[in-house]
Amino acid sequence: MRGELQTIADDEILYRRIPVNYYDPQSVPPIMMVAFRPNEHDKTGLSLDRKLFVTPEESAAFGREGCEFYIAVLCAKDLRDCGMEVNPKPLPGKPGHAEISNLTYDNKKGIRQKEWRDMLATRLCREIMGPFPGKTKATS
Amino acid sequence: MTPMDTSHSSIPRIQDENNTRAAGDEQLAHVSRMNLENRNKWNEIINQLSNWWKNPLQLIWDNDFTPPSRDVIDFAFREAVQWRDKNCGAFDRVAPDGEGGITFEAYRGSQHESLTINADLTREFLRFENCRLVESFLF
């Protein structure tokens, strides 16, 4: 278990929380690229959750109360094969937090980073689950 | 005007081959129908922006999510009207980017285009081909 905490295996499944309006099952692809845009809180990497620690419902519950979210299911190997670095980044109350550490708020304007965001939206989501409710009190 | 026109007074767009055909009556009717569908798609986007302008706070889609200001929505609205009236190819979807901006996206097969109006009203256009960035500029 200790090894699982410290590293993310290639076959590990990761979740990305997607605001419900970024997903349209009638569209091809169904997820907008903007869903993978790092925000100012993604200074050290784009946030993900590890399936080893949370269910899709629990991952969505980290989202804002009153909002709904889909969960994009990703595999670490798929991301790494494209050049993305996937690492654990435990946070207080979120031991299963992980991140794409070379896709950050500060480098999101890079060519590779833009291409990765497009890949995430168009190719790398293995499954979409939900929608599930956010349950975290609003911070703004 | 071709959808691929990159002059900044219009909008670069994925070319719809149906819009570029020219010949007999059937094809002209087809082009006319395509133009109407294109205009209707723009009108859906414009109506969406108009609705958002009434209450930008409805665009707080998560914690740490900054909705666009009314100024940004108004700017996007005016741009969309201009693009519609120039018969530029319509984007498929529009959404707030979470950082005070608004993003338009369009997909046609292996091509993907994104245009973001940032919170400071600068605009960034991106075009991808098979997930490779083939065109990018700020204006």
Contacts between the chains, C-beta under 8 A, distances in Angstrom:
chain1	res1	chain2	res2	distance
A	17	B	62	7.5
A	19	B	61	3.8
A	19	B	62	5.4
A	19	B	65	7.5
A	20	B	61	7.6
A	21	B	61	6.1
A	21	B	95	6.1
A	22	B	61	7.9
A	22	B	95	6.1
A	24	B	93	6.9
A	27	B	92	6.4
A	27	B	93	6.6
A	27	B	107	7.5
A	28	B	107	6.4
A	29	B	107	6.5
A	32	B	93	5.9
A	32	B	95	5.8
A	32	B	103	7.3
A	32	B	105	5.4
A	33	B	103	7.9
A	33	B	105	6.1
A	33	B	112	7.1
A	33	B	114	5.9
A	34	B	95	5.8
A	34	B	97	5.2
A	34	B	98	7.5
A	34	B	103	4.5
A	34	B	105	7.0
A	34	B	114	7.6
A	34	B	116	7.8
A	37	B	97	6.0
A	37	B	98	6.8
A	37	B	99	7.6
A	39	B	64	5.8
A	39	B	65	7.6
A	39	B	98	5.4
A	39	B	99	6.0
A	40	B	64	7.5
A	40	B	99	7.1
A	41	B	64	4.8
A	63	B	62	5.3
A	63	B	63	7.0
A	64	B	60	7.2
A	64	B	61	7.5
A	64	B	62	4.9
A	64	B	63	4.5
A	64	B	65	7.3
A	67	B	60	7.8
A	67	B	61	5.8
A	67	B	62	5.9
A	69	B	62	7.5
A	111	B	133	5.3
A	111	B	136	7.6
A	114	B	126	6.1
A	114	B	128	7.9
A	114	B	133	5.4
A	114	B	136	7.3
A	115	B	128	7.0
A	115	B	131	5.5
A	115	B	132	6.3
A	115	B	133	5.4
A	118	B	112	5.9
A	118	B	128	4.8
A	118	B	131	4.8
A	118	B	133	7.7
A	119	B	131	4.8
A	122	B	107	7.7
A	122	B	112	6.7
A	122	B	131	6.4
A	123	B	131	6.6
A	134	B	62	7.0
A	134	B	63	8.0
A	136	B	63	6.1
A	138	B	60	7.9
A	138	B	63	6.4
A	139	B	63	4.7
A	139	B	64	7.0
A	140	B	60	7.3
A	140	B	63	6.9
A	140	B	64	7.6
